[in-house]
């Protein structure tokens, strides 16, 4: 049974043979078969007693392939190999590790079209977005290569004569990554490429909804590692369900666990990691808003809101879920959006003429339908009605209509994140009110303001402005670049991945003091004479 099917009566929508020869060629080029082992130490694929995970495409409902999940024994075997590999890998000079990552970037360039197509077909995002996700992997490789020569510490002046103080960073050990289905390869690479140049080994537990993407990546990396004689265990893979994620979170041999997904999942993982004094890196839900002021360029605002709301069918953690619009331009924005939504093309994401693909599975569809029902119950008014699409091309049952609703920010359904293309319109009078509305949710990931007024921009970006980890001006909430640290506050988890100085979380900091004199003075002027 495919993961997430809400109603057994809907199973007929999924059990379909794969007839797409182009997809079959793509799978073969990435080393994928109809049945695949799902556990790897980077050099070996391990047979397990775990159950099979069947991957069904939300695009057409076809069974793409099956993956043998990890069991408890194979998980601990992988941890042991990764732990041993760390002893050698940490001794490789960082620029040499960076050279390996550079070659991974080149391998990804060579496989960009095939891997992008697999991402699109297994997850459901548009082919252009699939290619964009692989490009993010390439970009983080480039970033990590430069970083491999910049893992710097600090030198401080000592209060004691003939002493020198400095701090340096060392590899932390095994980095465990739990990734989500909506970005089946990119977010894993944000963590892993940085961890590798830092000298860590990595164990990846991907989403059970997109297992084939992880296996394709492991095949690509294995060739590079073999050519460079990288120790076995530097790149490990453990496909499985939440029970494997729990093992990873609880393992005292894994000092850092990076988890991307729902707030509920992050709360559970974070608690398990902290209880054993591990280090959690959490990138969780978002309830992102764009404030459109009366001084906005509306053409830019509509474009940013449209992509932010319907890109990846609303299944990004940075998806625009709320538009907070000044009362003077509210009706104009509403009418423009309504017209723009009539021009959206919904269908097979591999067809570049389509703007919106399917939701990941029928469980996601059920959550979408529940949200539409709750909007009505709580007093919302639809500007653009939603619904499930049926008929030719929509046989998987996962295609839905992007919806727009006029609501109040305090509605319970608005306060929670629904992973679907539902956009809420909220009216405001003053910028202070707009910022307060923007911040009045439990999540704090991405935010944006559309304005040509410098004072409005600065107020939004000030300490009393947006409380999110990402705050943009005149761009939407989606589309983060790898050069900046990515993550958010409050129930988004507080973690930071990707660019800037996010590399420091994958290392342990050590303060060193050297006495090059011939006496032993104590700090703070303490006297201890004998």
Protein Blocks (a to p, Z undefined) as FASTA:
>chain_A
ZZhiablklmmmmmccdfbfklmmmmmmnopafbdcfbdehjaccddfbdcdddddfklo
pafbdcddddfklmmmmmmmmmmmmmmmmmpcfklmmmmmmmmmmmmmmmmmmmmmmmmm
mnopafklmmmmmmmmmmmmmmmmmmmmmcccdddddfbehiacddddddfbjadddddf
klmmlmmmmmmmmmmmnopacdddddfklmmlmmmmmmmmmmmmmmnopaehjaccdedd
fklmmmmmmmmklmbacdeddfklmmmmmmmmmmnopacdddddddddddddfkbcfklm
mmmmmmmmmggghpafkbcfbdcddfklmmmmmmmmmmmmmmpccddfklmkbmbdcdfb
lmlmmmmmmmmmmmmmnopacfbdcdddedehilnopaccdddddddfklmklmpccddd
dddddddfbfklmmmmmmmcfbdfbdcdddfbfklmmmmmmmklcfbfbdcehiafehia
fkbccddehjnnopaehihjllmmmpccddddddfbfbdcdehhiacdZZ
